[in-house]
Amino acid sequence: MPRNVVVIGTQWGDEGKGKIVDWLAEQVHGVVRFQGGHNAGHTLVINGKKTVLRLIPSGILHPHTTCYLGNGVVVSPNDLLKEIGELEAAGVEVRSRLKIAHACPVVAPYHVAIDQAREAKRGDEKIGTTGRGIGPTYEDKVARRAIRLHDLLEPTLEAKLREVLDYHNFILKNYLNAPEVDFQKTFDMLLKAGKDMEPMLADVSHALVEARRHGKPLLFEGAQGTLLDVDNGTYPFVTSSNCVSGAAGPGAGVGARMIDYVLGITKAYTTRVGAGPFPTELFDDVGAGLAKRGNEFGSVTGRPRRCGYLDVPALKRSFEINGVDGMAIMKLDVLDGMDEIKICTAYDFRGEIIDRLPYGAAAVADCKPIYETMPGWKETTFGIRKFEQLPMSAQSYLKRVEALTGVPIALISTGFERDDTILMQHPLN
């Protein structure tokens, strides 16, 4: 039976998951998004044309591939419908191929208002959220007051919305000194969105189990990265969901046995968006060069990404949490032209040498990187599609990363196009 693969980010997000999911999607029945919201984006470049996806899974550009949003995803109806419209305007058929779980919590205007007002009140202590309401939506989910997509079709929507909006408006007015959200405008919007989305709602859990039963392979696509996981990341500077491989089960409504292989997406260096500790961050010309050559700006927010050398202790922690079977090294070409490249192999943590990222932001902030230096390469790796054609120093760098992490490299990306990819071990076989 073909393997089902979960694709997750192993750093602080922005690793290039979308490209790899798109590259693999040609060979699968479906792509399943299992967590997060429209606060993260996946950028695909096909024949020079860039497509930025926010909620819709990265398999949508393959006409035969079915795309699923599992119940672990929080959905902003208007943003999803806008994204569908953009793809349809570009000639991509979406509505017949997109299946959305009834139980997805709804991101509503009051969630956005709460998110932005909180960040404004925190001032210099802000977490660095995208301000799109994702965190407050997950809070409502855990507090069992969330409005879910199936509620948009129920006669009880009005009463449920009044209750939850009263709660959030009280907080906005009395604690955050922010404007209240209008009930009627919100109700009308949700009612219309429910009717527009109803044809796409489906029993995703059952559909995925049936695909497995008939030997149809699936890709489970994560958003963000492991070090932003609400339980395992640099808390509190994390996202609001579980973005590790184990979250694919509950986030898609399937059992753990549905996952056969974990592919960890790993940038050839390290980046981070927003606030929070970052041991290998560079504040010099090397960091600026990585940012410029890598075009390190958020695909959805446009925010600049902080850049640094590859952090092996962070990867070791991430690989253990996820049970990574193989990794995809992304943006190798961004390292072209460097005289030397450093790899963080351990930390000096409060006078002790450690080789795993510790838990909690305060502890990570006290980690001083210990580097190993390797020779760089002047030749270009851009667009190379065979490992033996890479410069010897690039080959040595990749082999050293394998040796330090103990995880084999399955794929290497050498450019932004779909086919700028070196296959070492096929995750699906």
Order of alpha helices (4+ residues) and beta strands (2+ residues): beta-alpha-beta-beta-beta-beta-alpha-beta-alpha-alpha-alpha-alpha-beta-alpha-beta-alpha-beta-beta-alpha-beta-beta-alpha-beta-beta-beta-alpha-beta-alpha-beta-beta
